[in-house]
């Protein structure tokens, strides 16, 4: 992919996250692709990736993901994002969160994500879940 193509890919991937359709996110991955977030076990395969997306979409029904930037790397691309939403899903705290992170993508020959290594400040995320964006 060139820069224009990866930017279009990132824009479409962001739209998939904002669609409320977990399968739309999974469609950006190879059938055997994986998504690993922080120290969690990787979600392997489209169904597992869709379950990760569904978890966020359910917990934060009003979620909005913003693409901050995307750039090409030797291995594929780096996608930087900001997540914002209110934790009003089942058992939610009712608090609003806003945090940023990134994914390191290894892309396949077909132009899909073969492997994504995601990272965000989990301690800050949990603080906001309990106290909101501005709390404590």
C-alpha positions as CSV (number, residue, x, y, z in Angstrom):
1,X,0.0,0.0,0.0
2,X,1.0,3.5,-0.6
3,X,0.3,6.5,1.7
4,X,-3.0,7.4,0.0
5,X,-4.2,3.8,0.2
6,X,-3.3,3.4,3.9
7,X,-5.0,6.6,4.7
8,X,-8.2,5.4,2.9
9,X,-7.8,2.0,4.7
10,X,-7.5,3.8,8.1
11,X,-10.5,6.0,7.3
12,X,-12.7,3.0,6.4
13,X,-11.5,1.0,9.4
14,X,-12.5,3.9,11.7
15,X,-15.9,4.0,10.0
16,X,-16.3,0.3,10.7
17,X,-15.6,0.8,14.4
18,X,-18.2,3.6,14.4
19,X,-20.8,1.6,12.5
20,X,-21.9,-0.5,15.5
21,X,-21.4,-3.6,13.4
22,X,-18.6,-5.8,14.9
23,X,-18.4,-7.8,11.7
24,X,-17.5,-4.6,9.8
25,X,-14.4,-4.3,11.9
26,X,-13.5,-8.0,11.5
27,X,-13.7,-7.7,7.7
28,X,-10.5,-5.6,7.7
29,X,-8.6,-8.7,9.1
30,X,-7.4,-11.8,7.3
31,X,-9.6,-14.8,8.1
32,X,-6.8,-16.0,10.4
33,X,-5.8,-12.4,11.4
34,X,-5.2,-11.4,15.0
35,X,-5.8,-8.5,17.3
36,X,-3.9,-8.2,20.5
37,X,-4.7,-5.4,22.9
38,X,-2.1,-4.6,25.6
39,X,-1.3,-7.8,27.6
40,X,-4.5,-9.6,26.7
41,X,-4.5,-12.9,24.8
42,X,-4.8,-12.2,21.1
43,X,-8.1,-12.5,19.4
44,X,-7.4,-14.9,16.5
45,X,-9.8,-15.1,13.5
46,X,-12.5,-12.8,12.3
47,X,-15.1,-14.1,14.8
48,X,-12.8,-13.4,17.7
49,X,-11.9,-10.0,16.4
50,X,-15.6,-9.2,16.0
51,X,-16.1,-10.3,19.7
52,X,-13.5,-7.7,20.8
53,X,-15.2,-5.0,18.8
54,X,-18.6,-6.1,20.1
55,X,-17.4,-5.8,23.7
56,X,-16.5,-2.1,23.2
57,X,-19.6,-1.4,21.1
58,X,-21.9,-2.9,23.8
59,X,-20.1,-1.3,26.8
60,X,-20.1,2.1,25.0
61,X,-23.2,2.4,22.8
62,X,-22.4,6.0,21.9
63,X,-18.7,5.3,21.2
64,X,-16.9,7.4,18.6
65,X,-13.5,6.4,17.4
66,X,-11.4,9.1,15.7
67,X,-8.4,8.4,13.5
68,X,-5.6,10.7,14.8
69,X,-3.1,9.5,12.2
70,X,-2.0,6.6,10.1
71,X,1.5,6.0,8.6
72,X,3.3,3.4,6.7
73,X,6.0,1.4,8.5
74,X,8.4,-1.3,7.3
75,X,6.1,-4.0,8.7
76,X,2.8,-2.4,7.5
77,X,1.3,0.6,9.2
78,X,0.8,2.4,12.5
79,X,-2.8,3.6,13.2
80,X,-3.3,6.1,16.0
81,X,-6.8,6.7,17.4
82,X,-8.8,8.4,20.1
83,X,-11.8,6.6,21.7
84,X,-14.6,8.4,23.3
85,X,-17.9,7.1,24.8
86,X,-20.1,6.7,27.8
87,X,-20.1,3.4,29.7
88,X,-23.8,2.8,29.6
89,X,-23.9,-0.8,28.4
90,X,-24.9,-3.6,30.7
91,X,-23.4,-3.2,34.2
92,X,-21.8,0.1,33.0
93,X,-20.6,2.8,35.3
94,X,-22.3,5.6,33.4
95,X,-19.1,7.5,33.2
96,X,-17.6,9.0,30.1
97,X,-14.2,8.0,28.9
98,X,-11.7,9.5,26.4
99,X,-8.4,7.9,25.8
100,X,-5.9,7.4,22.9
101,X,-3.9,4.5,21.7
102,X,-2.5,2.9,18.6
103,X,-2.3,-0.3,16.6
104,X,0.7,-1.6,14.8
105,X,-0.5,-3.4,11.7
106,X,1.2,-6.2,9.8
107,X,-0.5,-6.2,6.5
108,X,-1.1,-9.2,4.2
109,X,-0.5,-9.4,0.4
110,X,-4.3,-8.9,0.1
111,X,-4.1,-5.6,1.9
112,X,-5.8,-6.8,5.1
113,X,-4.6,-6.8,8.7
114,X,-2.7,-10.1,9.4
115,X,-1.7,-9.0,12.9
116,X,-2.6,-6.0,15.0
117,X,-0.8,-5.1,18.2
118,X,-2.9,-2.5,20.0
119,X,-1.9,-0.4,23.0
120,X,-3.5,2.1,25.2
121,X,-3.0,3.3,28.8
122,X,-5.2,0.7,30.6
123,X,-4.7,2.3,34.1
124,X,-6.1,5.6,32.7
125,X,-8.9,3.8,31.0
126,X,-9.9,2.1,34.3
127,X,-9.6,5.4,36.2
128,X,-12.0,7.0,33.8
129,X,-14.4,4.1,34.0
130,X,-14.7,4.6,37.7
131,X,-14.4,8.4,38.0
132,X,-15.1,9.8,34.5
133,X,-12.8,11.9,32.4
134,X,-12.3,14.7,34.9
135,X,-12.7,12.7,38.1
136,X,-9.9,12.0,40.6
